[in-house]
């Protein structure tokens, strides 16, 4: 399951995370968000131990505004707590996995 992110948990879960993290910015009323929801859940299982996958409700948190999110769904990609990429809109699973794999392949070797 993806991690349920909030403004309060953001620093601990994303800003201080070493490695790759994917954040799905969504809202319950958003149709395209509901379309990619199951994809995000699959990715959380498939990338468990390799990347942190979380969901951030845009209606309940202010954090999306700090990253200039103006449309949802928006997928934010972080590396070592820094925003490195984003995808706006509902996209196929393959598009998301390609971006995740790209950012993971550019990870420094874990010692």
N, C-alpha and C positions, 0 to 999 in steps of 0.2 A: 504493500500500500504506500502511496505517496505520503510524505510528511505534510501534516496540516500546519502551514506557516501563518504567523501573525506578526504584527508590528513588534510585539514584545519578544517573540522568539527569533526574530530575524538575525540579530547579531550573532547569537549562539549557533544557529543552524546554517546561515549563509555567509555572513561577513567574515566569520572566523574559520570557516570550513576550508581545509587544505584539499585541493582537488577540484573536480568539475561538479557543478550543481546545475540542475534545470528547474526553473520555477515557472509553473503554469499560472498565469494571472487570469482569473475567471470570475464569473458571477452565476448564481443559480438560474437567473432569468434568461441567460444568454444561450440561444440555440446552438451556435457553432461551438461554444464552450462544452456543452453537453455532448456534442459529436466527438470531440477529441478526448473527453474524460476517460473513456475506456482505454484509449491508446496510452494515456499518461499512466494509468494503473498497470498496464502491461509492461511499460518501460521501467516502472519502479521495480518490478520483479526481475526483469531481464538484466538490468544494470545494477542490481543490488551488490554492494561491495566495490563497485567501480565508479559510480556516480550517485550523487544525492539527488533525488527527485522529490519536488514538493509542489503543493498547490497553495495559492494565496488568493483569498476572496477579495476582489477589488472593492466590493461594497462595504466590507467590514474593516478595511485597513487603509492607511494613508501611504504606505510604502510604494505602491505602484507609481504614484505621482512623482516621487523622487527620481524615478528612472524614465520619466516622460511618457509613460504608458497612456495613450489616448484612446485606444481601441482594444477590445478583447474578443477572442482570446489573444494574449501575447505570451510567447514563450521567451523567457530570459535565460541566457546561458552565462554562468559565472565560472571563473577559474580563480582559485585562491581568493575568493571574496570579491573579485573585480568583475564587473559586467564586461563580457567579451563579444556577445552576439545576441541577436534576437530575431524571432519570427513573429509576424503579426498575421492573425487569421488562422482558420482551420486548414491544416495541411495534412497530407498523407503521412502515415507512420514512417515510411522510408525517408522522407525529408528530414524528420526529426532525428532518426537514428544516424543518418549521414552526418548531421551537425554534431551530435554527441560523439560519434566515433572520431570525427575530425579533432575535436577538442581533447578527447582522451588520448589520441595518438600524439598530440603535442605536449603531453604531460611529461615532466621530468621523471626519470627512472626512480622508482620507489626503492629506498634502501632498507 
